[in-house]
Amino acid sequence: MKKTNQLALQTECTWFFQQNPFAYETAKGLSVRLGRKTEHLLPILEELVSLSIIEKIGDGEGALFHYNEPVIIGGNGEDATWNSV
Amino acid sequence: MTELTSSGIPGLDKVLFGGFPKGSPIILEGAPGTGKTTLGLQFLYNGIIEQGEPGLYITFEELPEQLYRDMKAFGWDLRALERQNQLRILCLSPEVLLEEMMEPGGLFERVVEEIGCKRIVIDSLNMFQYSTETEGKHRQTIYLLRNTLRKFSLTSLFIREQTYLDPTIIPFGHYVVDGVIRLSLQKQYENYRKRTLEVLKMRGCKIMEGEHIYRLTDNGIHLIPARSMVEDFSINDQLTRISTGLPRLDQVLGGGVKGGSVFLLDTNSRANYRHLIASLMSNRILAGENALFLLSSLASIESFDHMLKRFDVRLEDWVKDNKAYFIEYFNRPVPSGFESNVINVSDLDNKQYYDKLRSELGPVIGESMKRGEKWCMFYDLNTVFSERGKDFVMKFFSEEAAKARSAGLTIFALCNFAELDYEAAAFLERTSNGVIRTWVDGNYQYIQITKSPEGRMSEPLLVENIENRPFIRLV
């Protein structure tokens, strides 16, 4: 996969988790949600975990990924946390 | 006694006589487009806002972002409730949910604890069916779900897409849950559709049977319980109610029949209405009202005398005190002691009949009412129809009904709607304050209040014969 495609996929995953903050998905489950191949998603998800954008629970095929919502002191609007970032 | 919690759906609590049983698993099923998701989210949203019960929505197919957007149309800000830790819209697969439910300290337990969850919606049960290999495993899954949610005392709605085409097949899930609610979309008139909700089952709870129409409003689902009509304020509230003698009828009528109301008793030829009439009339007589009987070929003085004796009313005593009168259409022998109080109207034309009643009954009732006495009347409309004709009834009965109302006279008019044309039946129904129908269907007799001054209707009640007064029980 090209670097630009990787970035696009990274944005897609981040956007998905930010919009659905209580989604808990396996890589396989996410591939159905996003219509992307699991093998393309796995390295992206690991990258997002390393950046603390999402969290990983468990290991292997059953590992769950979910959004690590940033805590912003003073944020009170719907998008305050994200906009403030 | 079962503890109930409001369903959060206006009107539904009335159908459920208070709300959902707390901690119960309930299936909410319906075809696509019936509003299952909306009802589920309304149950959670209003549960938080009105009852302070945090909730969890688990979606397998629909993305939360779609739900956040869609529900804003009803003014529900789901994200705000999530930020306040009162709501979670979890999006995961059925396999992950089951796995996490069984895991000690797993995701499911953590979320339930985190928000102090009291209500849950799972959307949808069908997804478990697709993700399990055999029917046996599917059943096991449903048991697991039910038991886990019960363990946490969560009031739960399981959404189910109604996919089975054969209505005689009862899905397995219906047996294991405490309640089943079905939403339907049905054709109404030529170009309209109506949305209906029916509670098929609610273990340990009383329910209002039948289909109830609901509407999707700006504030979500609004249900109008069936048999709700506008209260008739034309009857003077100051006039006393007198029990019908039948507790189930009294319940619908707010304690009994108000003085000055006109009730039609619509009965077909196979239905036995004698006990009903005897109960209605005897209760008023025993409460001190005077009585007037317009007799029929089947209901003679003797038959009324016999019937009312069983209800502790001795007609001869009332006749002696000039508190009971009879209008006789047939040349039948009059029992001894009753002669002076029988007005024979046989062989009279309509005008003579009208004049005779005015001249003989008018002063009696008029004077008595001046003394503050009340009257009730049994009026066999079938006889008047056959003897005097439709035009006479339509003129005379409406006049009588209007006078009765203003004078506080209560009329129970017996009539067989099936033998009338549409115009006459509609006219009589309009003229009356209440309609009580009784009919025989198969091996059972039913009684139903289809119109009442209180604006309420009853469900069709089964008639059971019993040994003691009033000799029938309505179930």
Interface residues (C-beta under 8 A of the other chain):
Chain A: Q19 N20 P21 F22 A23 Y24 E25 T26 G29 R33 I57 G62 L64 E78
Chain B: L63 P64 E65 D77 R79 A80 E82 R88 I89 L90 C91 L92 S93 V96 E99 E100 L107
